[in-house]
Amino acid sequence: MIYETICVAVALQRYLDVTPVAARQRDLATLIAIGTGARLIVLSVDAPVELLPGLETTAEKLERFARPLRDEDIEVSTELRTGRPSQEIVEVVRTTGADLLIMGSHSKRGPLDVGLGSTVKALPADLEVPILLVRPTASETNRAHELIIPRYPMVFPYG
Protein backbone atom coordinates (compact mmCIF):
# COMPACT_ATOMS: atom_id res chain seq x y z
CA MET A 1 0.00 0.00 0.00
CA ILE A 2 1.21 3.46 -0.85
CA TYR A 3 0.49 6.01 1.85
CA GLU A 4 -0.23 9.60 0.91
CA THR A 5 -0.78 11.23 4.30
CA ILE A 6 0.56 9.92 7.59
CA CYS A 7 -0.48 11.33 10.96
CA VAL A 8 2.16 10.98 13.67
CA ALA A 9 0.52 11.58 17.06
CA VAL A 10 3.26 12.28 19.56
CA ALA A 11 3.12 13.01 23.30
CA LEU A 12 5.39 15.97 24.06
CA GLN A 13 3.77 18.14 26.71
CA ARG A 14 4.61 16.39 29.92
CA TYR A 15 8.23 15.62 29.02
CA LEU A 16 11.40 17.71 29.21
CA ASP A 17 12.63 16.20 25.94
CA VAL A 18 11.53 13.85 23.18
CA THR A 19 11.01 10.38 24.65
CA PRO A 20 12.66 7.29 23.11
CA VAL A 21 9.26 6.07 21.87
CA ALA A 22 8.58 9.41 20.17
CA ALA A 23 12.01 9.26 18.53
CA ARG A 24 11.20 5.77 17.19
CA GLN A 25 7.85 7.05 15.91
CA ARG A 26 9.73 9.73 14.01
CA ASP A 27 12.22 7.18 12.64
CA LEU A 28 9.42 4.93 11.38
CA ALA A 29 7.54 7.85 9.89
CA THR A 30 10.72 8.93 8.11
CA LEU A 31 11.26 5.50 6.56
CA ILE A 32 7.65 5.14 5.46
CA ALA A 33 7.43 8.70 4.09
CA ILE A 34 10.66 8.35 2.12
CA GLY A 35 9.56 4.97 0.79
CA THR A 36 6.09 6.05 -0.25
CA GLY A 37 6.43 9.79 -0.85
CA ALA A 38 3.81 10.47 1.82
CA ARG A 39 3.44 13.80 3.54
CA LEU A 40 3.46 13.85 7.33
CA ILE A 41 1.25 15.59 9.81
CA VAL A 42 2.87 15.66 13.24
CA LEU A 43 0.25 16.16 15.95
CA SER A 44 0.61 16.84 19.64
CA VAL A 45 -2.15 17.63 22.08
CA ASP A 46 -1.54 20.22 24.77
CA ALA A 47 -3.45 20.76 27.99
CA PRO A 48 -4.15 24.30 29.15
CA VAL A 49 -1.79 24.23 32.14
CA GLU A 50 1.08 26.45 33.14
CA LEU A 51 4.37 24.61 33.21
CA LEU A 52 7.49 25.54 35.08
CA PRO A 53 8.94 28.92 33.99
CA GLY A 54 11.74 28.73 31.47
CA LEU A 55 10.74 25.36 30.01
CA GLU A 56 10.46 24.83 26.30
CA THR A 57 6.82 25.07 25.23
CA THR A 58 4.99 22.20 23.57
CA ALA A 59 4.90 24.25 20.35
CA GLU A 60 8.69 24.63 20.46
CA LYS A 61 9.14 20.90 21.15
CA LEU A 62 6.81 20.09 18.26
CA GLU A 63 8.86 22.19 15.84
CA ARG A 64 12.11 20.68 17.15
CA PHE A 65 10.59 17.20 16.75
CA ALA A 66 9.64 17.95 13.11
CA ARG A 67 13.01 19.49 12.12
CA PRO A 68 14.79 16.16 11.34
CA LEU A 69 11.84 15.16 9.14
CA ARG A 70 12.14 18.39 7.16
CA ASP A 71 15.90 17.87 6.94
CA GLU A 72 15.08 14.67 5.00
CA ASP A 73 13.06 16.78 2.51
CA ILE A 74 9.80 15.22 3.69
CA GLU A 75 6.71 17.41 3.43
CA VAL A 76 5.73 18.00 7.06
CA SER A 77 3.05 20.06 8.74
CA THR A 78 2.57 20.34 12.48
CA GLU A 79 -0.65 20.53 14.46
CA LEU A 80 -0.81 21.58 18.09
CA ARG A 81 -4.26 20.99 19.52
CA THR A 82 -5.82 21.44 22.94
CA GLY A 83 -8.31 18.96 24.35
CA ARG A 84 -8.77 15.24 24.78
CA PRO A 85 -6.04 13.51 22.77
CA SER A 86 -8.23 10.74 21.31
CA GLN A 87 -10.79 13.25 20.05
CA GLU A 88 -8.17 15.55 18.57
CA ILE A 89 -6.36 12.67 16.87
CA VAL A 90 -9.62 11.47 15.28
CA GLU A 91 -10.42 15.01 14.11
CA VAL A 92 -7.00 15.45 12.47
CA VAL A 93 -7.05 11.99 10.86
CA ARG A 94 -10.51 12.54 9.42
CA THR A 95 -10.09 16.15 8.27
CA THR A 96 -6.72 15.56 6.62
CA GLY A 97 -7.60 12.22 5.05
CA ALA A 98 -4.65 10.53 6.73
CA ASP A 99 -4.34 6.92 5.64
CA LEU A 100 -1.95 5.80 8.40
CA LEU A 101 -1.71 6.77 12.07
CA ILE A 102 1.53 6.27 13.98
CA MET A 103 1.17 6.44 17.75
CA GLY A 104 3.33 5.67 20.73
CA SER A 105 2.37 3.84 23.87
CA HIS A 106 3.86 5.03 27.13
CA SER A 107 2.72 2.11 29.29
CA LYS A 108 1.03 2.62 32.61
CA ARG A 109 2.71 5.25 34.76
CA GLY A 110 0.48 5.18 37.79
CA PRO A 111 -3.04 4.91 39.22
CA LEU A 112 -4.35 7.80 37.11
CA ASP A 113 -3.35 6.09 33.88
CA VAL A 114 -4.78 2.73 34.96
CA GLY A 115 -8.08 4.36 35.90
CA LEU A 116 -8.48 6.45 32.78
CA GLY A 117 -6.94 4.13 30.23
CA SER A 118 -4.84 4.88 27.21
CA THR A 119 -5.39 7.16 24.26
CA VAL A 120 -5.17 4.21 21.87
CA LYS A 121 -8.01 2.41 23.67
CA ALA A 122 -10.11 5.58 23.58
CA LEU A 123 -9.99 5.80 19.76
CA PRO A 124 -13.32 4.87 18.16
CA ALA A 125 -13.61 1.45 16.58
CA ASP A 126 -14.91 3.00 13.36
CA LEU A 127 -11.70 4.95 12.74
CA GLU A 128 -10.89 3.34 9.41
CA VAL A 129 -7.17 3.88 9.28
CA PRO A 130 -4.38 1.45 10.16
CA ILE A 131 -2.59 2.29 13.41
CA LEU A 132 1.09 1.60 13.82
CA LEU A 133 1.64 1.42 17.58
CA VAL A 134 5.16 1.86 18.92
CA ARG A 135 5.55 0.30 22.37
CA PRO A 136 8.41 1.16 24.70
CA THR A 137 11.01 -1.27 25.90
CA ALA A 138 11.64 -1.41 29.66
CA SER A 139 14.65 0.87 29.33
CA GLU A 140 12.66 3.32 27.18
CA THR A 141 9.92 3.41 29.81
CA ASN A 142 12.49 4.17 32.49
CA ARG A 143 14.01 6.93 30.35
CA ALA A 144 10.54 8.44 29.74
CA HIS A 145 9.94 8.51 33.51
CA GLU A 146 13.19 10.43 33.91
CA LEU A 147 12.00 12.97 31.33
CA ILE A 148 8.65 13.78 33.00
CA ILE A 149 8.52 17.43 33.98
CA PRO A 150 8.90 17.71 37.76
CA ARG A 151 5.65 18.55 39.53
CA TYR A 152 3.74 18.07 36.27
CA PRO A 153 0.03 18.54 37.02
CA MET A 154 -1.85 15.29 37.49
CA VAL A 155 -4.92 16.63 35.69
CA PHE A 156 -4.55 15.95 31.97
CA PRO A 157 -7.27 14.86 29.53
CA TYR A 158 -5.98 11.37 28.86
CA GLY A 159 -7.80 9.17 26.43
C-alpha positions in Angstrom: 0.0 0.0 0.0 1.2 3.5 -0.8 0.5 6.0 1.9 -0.2 9.6 0.9 -0.8 11.2 4.3 0.6 9.9 7.6 -0.5 11.3 11.0 2.2 11.0 13.7 0.5 11.6 17.1 3.3 12.3 19.6 3.1 13.0 23.3 5.4 16.0 24.1 3.8 18.1 26.7 4.6 16.4 29.9 8.2 15.6 29.0 11.4 17.7 29.2 12.6 16.2 25.9 11.5 13.8 23.2 11.0 10.4 24.6 12.7 7.3 23.1 9.3 6.1 21.9 8.6 9.4 20.2 12.0 9.3 18.5 11.2 5.8 17.2 7.8 7.1 15.9 9.7 9.7 14.0 12.2 7.2 12.6 9.4 4.9 11.4 7.5 7.9 9.9 10.7 8.9 8.1 11.3 5.5 6.6 7.6 5.1 5.5 7.4 8.7 4.1 10.7 8.4 2.1 9.6 5.0 0.8 6.1 6.1 -0.3 6.4 9.8 -0.9 3.8 10.5 1.8 3.4 13.8 3.5 3.5 13.9 7.3 1.2 15.6 9.8 2.9 15.7 13.2 0.3 16.2 15.9 0.6 16.8 19.6 -2.2 17.6 22.1 -1.5 20.2 24.8 -3.5 20.8 28.0 -4.2 24.3 29.1 -1.8 24.2 32.1 1.1 26.5 33.1 4.4 24.6 33.2 7.5 25.5 35.1 8.9 28.9 34.0 11.7 28.7 31.5 10.7 25.4 30.0 10.5 24.8 26.3 6.8 25.1 25.2 5.0 22.2 23.6 4.9 24.3 20.4 8.7 24.6 20.5 9.1 20.9 21.2 6.8 20.1 18.3 8.9 22.2 15.8 12.1 20.7 17.2 10.6 17.2 16.8 9.6 18.0 13.1 13.0 19.5 12.1 14.8 16.2 11.3 11.8 15.2 9.1 12.1 18.4 7.2 15.9 17.9 6.9 15.1 14.7 5.0 13.1 16.8 2.5 9.8 15.2 3.7 6.7 17.4 3.4 5.7 18.0 7.1 3.0 20.1 8.7 2.6 20.3 12.5 -0.7 20.5 14.5 -0.8 21.6 18.1 -4.3 21.0 19.5 -5.8 21.4 22.9 -8.3 19.0 24.4 -8.8 15.2 24.8 -6.0 13.5 22.8 -8.2 10.7 21.3 -10.8 13.2 20.0 -8.2 15.6 18.6 -6.4 12.7 16.9 -9.6 11.5 15.3 -10.4 15.0 14.1 -7.0 15.4 12.5 -7.0 12.0 10.9 -10.5 12.5 9.4 -10.1 16.2 8.3 -6.7 15.6 6.6 -7.6 12.2 5.0 -4.6 10.5 6.7 -4.3 6.9 5.6 -2.0 5.8 8.4 -1.7 6.8 12.1 1.5 6.3 14.0 1.2 6.4 17.8 3.3 5.7 20.7 2.4 3.8 23.9 3.9 5.0 27.1 2.7 2.1 29.3 1.0 2.6 32.6 2.7 5.3 34.8 0.5 5.2 37.8 -3.0 4.9 39.2 -4.4 7.8 37.1 -3.3 6.1 33.9 -4.8 2.7 35.0 -8.1 4.4 35.9 -8.5 6.4 32.8 -6.9 4.1 30.2 -4.8 4.9 27.2 -5.4 7.2 24.3 -5.2 4.2 21.9 -8.0 2.4 23.7 -10.1 5.6 23.6 -10.0 5.8 19.8 -13.3 4.9 18.2 -13.6 1.4 16.6 -14.9 3.0 13.4 -11.7 4.9 12.7 -10.9 3.3 9.4 -7.2 3.9 9.3 -4.4 1.4 10.2 -2.6 2.3 13.4 1.1 1.6 13.8 1.6 1.4 17.6 5.2 1.9 18.9 5.6 0.3 22.4 8.4 1.2 24.7 11.0 -1.3 25.9 11.6 -1.4 29.7 14.7 0.9 29.3 12.7 3.3 27.2 9.9 3.4 29.8 12.5 4.2 32.5 14.0 6.9 30.3 10.5 8.4 29.7 9.9 8.5 33.5 13.2 10.4 33.9 12.0 13.0 31.3 8.7 13.8 33.0 8.5 17.4 34.0 8.9 17.7 37.8 5.7 18.5 39.5 3.7 18.1 36.3 0.0 18.5 37.0 -1.8 15.3 37.5 -4.9 16.6 35.7 -4.6 15.9 32.0 -7.3 14.9 29.5 -6.0 11.4 28.9 -7.8 9.2 26.4 
